[in-house]
């Protein structure tokens, strides 16, 4: 099975997971956990280890992290390495809603390289400036 696993500091990953669930439905192949305030990196690693305990060497993982090289990122990679899953893992740092939705909806329809390019493209495209113009004559947006 291919899994999308989101990790972050604070409540970002569980919150993003909840938002993605609204768009894609509740799925067993989408998981999340986070490093909460006051939690040690070792506690996070243990939570992540429990989250992925059912993964086998035949499974593939799309790991989405909030920031590159943060504690959730590095500890998740360490646990996946312990399980022998790094070779089966696509890792994306700087996750956002467009990237996460695309990962969930497209993971089973593309090879790894195409999926990687799509997720990076969707993540970048999701970050944009929306310019508004003030029109004093019109009170409507």
N, C-alpha and C positions, 0 to 999 in steps of 0.2 A: 504494500500500500504506500501511497505518497501522502506525507503529512505536511501541513503548514504549521509551524510552531513559532509563536511570537513571544519575544522576551524583551523586558524593559526595566527601567528604573520606575519607581512609583507605580501608579495604576494605569500607565499608558497602554501596555500590552493587553491587560484584561479589558480596558475600555475600548480599545480598537477592535479587539475580538468581538465584543458586544455589538459594536457598530457594524462590523462586517457581517455578523450573524443576521442583522436586520435586512441586509441586502442579499445574502446568499442562502439563508436558512441555517438551522442548527445542524452541524455536521460533526461526525465522530473523527474526521481526519483533520480538524483544525483545533489547535490547542494553544494555551497561553499561560504564562506565569510571570511574576515580576519580583524584583528586589524591592521590598517595602522598606520604608523608613525604620531604622533601628535594626534591621535584619542583617546578619553577617553574610559575607560572600559564601561561606560554607553552608549556611542555612539555605541560601538560594540554590546552591549546587545540589543539595539534598532534595529540595522541592522539585528541581528540574529532573533529577535522576528518577524520582517517583513518577513524574509526569510522563516520561518516555520509557518507563520500565517494560511496557509491553511491546516495544519496537524490537524487530528482529533484524538480522543482517540482510534480509531480502527487502527491507523497507527503505524508502527514500525520504529525505527530509528537506524541506525548504525552510531554513531558519531565517526569520525576519527579526532584526534587532533594532532598538532605538538609536544607538550610536556605536560606531566602530570602536572596538577595544575597551568598552565599558565592562564593568564586572558581570552583568548578565550575559553579554556577548562572549567574554572569555571563559566564563564558567560553563556556559552551555556547550561551547566547543570542546571543552575538556571532558565533559560527561559524554558527549557524542563520540569523542575519541576513545574513551574507556570502553564504549559499546562496539567499537569497530565500525562506526557509521560515517566517519568523516569523508570517505571516498564517495559515499552516497548522499552527500549533503551539499546543497546550494545555499550559500550564505549571502544575505543582503543586509547591509547596515543602512540606517536612515529610513526605516519603513514609514509609510504613510498610507492613507486610506486607498488611493488608487492602486498602489503597489500591492497591498494586501488583498483587495478584491480580485485583482488580476491573478494573483498567486492561487487563490482558492478556486476560481473559475477556470483557469487555463492549465493548471498543473498536470492534468491527465491527457491533455490534447497536444502537447508539444514536447520535442526533445529538450534536453537540458540546456543546450546553447541558445536555442530559440526562446525558451522560457526566460533565461537569464536576461537576454536583450530586451524582451518584452517588459519584464518587471522593472528593469532600470529605466526604460523609456517611459513607462506609465508613472513611475515615481517622480521622475524629472518633470514630466508634463503636468503632474498634479500640483506642482509648485509654480504659481504664476501670480502676477499682479493683476488685480481687477481695478481698472481706472474708472472713477466716477467723475461726472462733471456737475457742477452746481448750476442750477437754473433757478434764479430767484423768482421767476414768473410762474413756475409750476411746482406745486407742493407734492406732487406724486413722484415716486421713484420710477 
